[in-house]
């Protein structure tokens, strides 16, 4: 009997091993490069049914912490914003945006130095703040507030330091060096703040946010001429102190100010030195202990779609590192954000680069990627994740899947995070199927986000998902469910990518990666033609919700979603 049991056990193990090897062979023997979107199924229906069913439970009787609008920020490279920006009336990203970050907005190049004559180094107080004032007017016109990234020193304030360095700019075509005279720099920032108050009023400007530099420990943005880590750290702390003091002297002690580090990867020096300085160090501008600090932000990038981190840490690790350093320095209750990031380069290079202008791909892969970041943000206590663009022309044109996920995720703002658990988990190599849920008790709503994601371009398996929701005691016998499914059916980019070469748009027409849903073209004629062709894809770009009723039994109801690869489903339950 024992031998028979042993034999049966061995046979079962052999069968299981064979099945596993077959799945792995199917998975790993795919060609190295697969062009999006791949239509054929990676696994047979039978294997998929056996291996990728999920059951989740959500308990709406145990509300937790209040959720932020993780999609409340956007960032604008180059420090300028249109005074009268174009609006997308049907799919308007500005509708859920609270802050617009103007990066390197106070100087660093001839185009951004706020002087009447940036090249006249004999005078350092011929200020002209009108370009920045116009940008702030544009931000206010869309219903948002400015977050002004100061700290890039105008060249005429760094003449001697630039000469000592023997080079004018860093990786981003701006002056990367400290000022020759911090008092002259202080006077510049103070005059800038006074100009803002004169134009918009003290109460209005006090409601804005301010930052000092972009990725401050990134040597491509800021360094001393000798590129010494210790000297550069001290120079940045000094720059921050003088910037903060200039703002405080105009706007008052409650000015909202912070800084943005790289953090996701190693910089020239350790960002925790700055955080310790703000908490316990000697302020270079005042001589007192500590410097005002209201928020800390990092960058979060994955190198390519498909999970190549290139030595980078994860999003929760970025948040944990910043929060841990702040609390250790005696700085509790800060806001934590991601000021730039997502996916750095595409699968396909354009004429000049493989970078992604919007740091997102246009494929539905981005929907699952973003939903995963949202869940990680909720679970790690992140306050916002700033984005570069949402539509085919930045903030106008056709909505991308990134837009739909952001617009729906923004609805979680102010709601209470609900506990959720996996009751049954499918098993496919590396698959990630998960949910987030929240309660709006006043409105009688439960919201649930479910996604099917795998950090690989080769993942093609769908997921059958059941979500069992335990409802509040005042729920009736039936709930009204509305569900939005962000998948290939609402994504115009898949159809566009299939026929773009036939329409005369080969890879070489794009300056950067053609995988971007906000494409950067190599010439104006191609961009103009794309603009007219977008009308052909409007029907494919529509997201239509489905509404139905579900019975409540024993205080619970069940939701179902057949999630295609990288799809995201948003449920709204009205009880």
Order of alpha helices (4+ residues) and beta strands (2+ residues): alpha-alpha-beta-beta-beta-alpha-beta-alpha-alpha-alpha-beta-alpha-beta-alpha-beta-alpha-beta-alpha-beta-alpha-beta-beta-beta-beta-beta-alpha-alpha-beta-beta-beta
